[in-house]
Amino acid sequence: MRIFTLGAAGIVGAIFALAMPQLGAAAGAAEDASHAAAPSDARLHIVKIQGMAYVPARIEISLGDSVVFENHDIVPHTVTSQKPGEFDSGSIAPGKSWRFTPSSLGAAAFRCTFHPVMEGQLTIASKRAAAAENPDGGAR
């Protein structure tokens, strides 16, 4: 029979290891609660990046909706607001995507920083206005 002894560092490590699942569960619960607080009528819109273009290049969504930009090209792209600091996806690798949920109303022109000829327009409207103007909105 082997007898193991733990020093102070071992005891602290063991307590930390035992506490981590509970801390992770609490963080997950908080994340789930924040998702639950999202509007139930929020929609997910898809913009494909293919053929060196955003498809569709112009999209109107409602406040609370999200847009997923999917890169179907063989080169990386970005989705970068033309207004500095507003939003920037960073590099989106081929076959990857980036999800964006705007937090305010308005319009935002964007482009790919790697390929500046690629441009698009995102309009974030109130719930009523976007639904009336864009009933299906490319949403899933």
C-alpha positions as CSV (number, residue, x, y, z in Angstrom):
1,M,0.0,0.0,0.0
2,R,1.3,3.5,-0.9
3,I,0.6,6.5,1.2
4,F,0.6,9.8,-0.6
5,T,1.3,13.1,1.2
6,L,0.4,16.5,-0.1
7,G,2.2,19.6,0.7
8,A,0.5,23.0,0.8
9,A,0.9,23.5,-2.9
10,G,-0.7,20.0,-3.5
11,I,-3.6,20.8,-1.3
12,V,-4.2,24.1,-3.1
13,G,-4.0,22.4,-6.5
14,A,-6.4,19.7,-5.4
15,I,-8.9,22.3,-4.2
16,F,-8.5,24.3,-7.3
17,A,-9.1,21.2,-9.5
18,L,-12.2,20.3,-7.6
19,A,-13.6,23.8,-7.8
20,M,-13.0,24.3,-11.5
21,P,-16.0,22.2,-12.7
22,Q,-18.3,24.3,-10.5
23,L,-16.8,27.5,-11.7
24,G,-17.1,26.4,-15.3
25,A,-20.7,25.4,-14.7
26,A,-21.5,28.8,-13.2
27,A,-19.9,30.5,-16.1
28,G,-21.9,28.3,-18.5
29,A,-25.1,29.1,-16.7
30,A,-24.4,32.8,-16.9
31,E,-23.7,32.4,-20.7
32,D,-26.9,30.4,-21.1
33,A,-28.8,33.1,-19.2
34,S,-27.5,35.8,-21.5
35,H,-28.5,33.9,-24.5
36,A,-31.9,33.3,-23.0
37,A,-32.3,37.1,-22.6
38,A,-31.9,37.6,-26.4
39,P,-35.2,38.5,-28.1
40,S,-37.1,35.5,-29.1
41,D,-37.8,36.9,-32.6
42,A,-34.1,37.5,-33.3
43,R,-33.0,36.1,-36.6
44,L,-29.8,34.7,-38.1
45,H,-28.8,36.1,-41.5
46,I,-26.2,34.6,-43.7
47,V,-23.8,36.5,-46.0
48,K,-21.6,34.3,-48.2
49,I,-18.2,35.4,-49.2
50,Q,-17.7,33.8,-52.6
51,G,-16.2,34.8,-56.0
52,M,-14.4,37.8,-54.3
53,A,-17.8,39.3,-53.3
54,Y,-20.2,39.5,-50.4
55,V,-23.5,37.8,-51.3
56,P,-25.7,39.6,-50.7
57,A,-23.7,42.8,-50.7
58,R,-26.5,44.8,-49.1
59,I,-28.4,43.4,-46.1
60,E,-31.0,45.0,-43.8
61,I,-31.5,43.4,-40.4
62,S,-33.4,44.1,-37.2
63,L,-31.7,45.2,-34.0
64,G,-31.0,42.0,-32.1
65,D,-30.4,39.9,-35.2
66,S,-27.1,38.4,-36.0
67,V,-25.2,38.1,-39.3
68,V,-22.9,35.2,-40.1
69,F,-20.3,35.9,-42.8
70,E,-19.2,32.5,-44.3
71,N,-16.0,32.4,-46.4
72,H,-16.5,30.1,-49.4
73,D,-13.4,31.5,-51.3
74,I,-10.0,29.9,-51.3
75,V,-8.3,33.0,-49.8
76,P,-8.9,34.7,-46.4
77,H,-11.1,37.8,-46.2
78,T,-12.2,40.3,-43.6
79,V,-15.5,42.1,-42.8
80,T,-14.2,45.5,-41.7
81,S,-16.3,48.7,-41.1
82,Q,-15.2,51.6,-43.2
83,K,-15.7,53.7,-40.1
84,P,-12.6,52.9,-38.0
85,G,-13.2,51.0,-34.8
86,E,-16.9,50.2,-35.5
87,F,-16.3,46.4,-36.2
88,D,-13.7,44.2,-37.7
89,S,-13.8,40.4,-38.2
90,G,-10.1,40.0,-38.5
91,S,-9.0,37.4,-41.0
92,I,-11.6,34.9,-41.9
93,A,-9.9,31.8,-43.2
94,P,-11.3,29.8,-46.2
95,G,-14.1,27.6,-44.9
96,K,-14.5,29.6,-41.7
97,S,-17.1,32.1,-40.6
98,W,-17.6,35.2,-38.4
99,R,-20.7,36.1,-36.5
100,F,-21.7,39.7,-35.8
101,T,-24.6,41.0,-33.7
102,P,-24.8,44.8,-33.9
103,S,-25.8,46.7,-30.8
104,S,-27.2,49.9,-32.3
105,L,-29.3,51.2,-35.1
106,G,-27.8,52.6,-38.3
107,A,-26.0,51.8,-41.5
108,A,-22.5,50.6,-41.8
109,A,-20.4,50.2,-45.0
110,F,-17.8,47.5,-44.9
111,R,-15.1,46.1,-47.0
112,C,-12.4,43.4,-47.1
113,T,-9.1,44.9,-46.0
114,F,-7.2,42.4,-48.1
115,H,-9.4,43.1,-51.2
116,P,-10.7,46.7,-51.0
117,V,-12.9,46.3,-54.1
118,M,-15.1,43.9,-52.1
119,E,-17.7,46.2,-50.4
120,G,-21.0,45.8,-48.7
121,Q,-23.6,47.6,-46.7
122,L,-25.3,46.5,-43.4
123,T,-28.4,48.4,-42.3
124,I,-29.7,47.8,-38.7
125,A,-33.3,49.0,-38.4
126,S,-35.9,48.8,-35.7
127,K,-37.8,45.5,-35.5
128,R,-40.9,46.8,-37.3
129,A,-39.0,48.6,-40.1
130,A,-36.8,45.7,-41.1
131,A,-39.6,43.2,-41.0
132,A,-41.7,45.4,-43.3
133,E,-38.9,46.2,-45.8
134,N,-37.2,42.8,-45.8
135,P,-39.8,40.1,-44.9
136,D,-37.5,37.1,-45.4
137,G,-34.2,39.0,-45.2
138,G,-32.1,36.0,-46.1
139,A,-32.7,34.8,-42.6
140,R,-32.7,31.2,-41.4
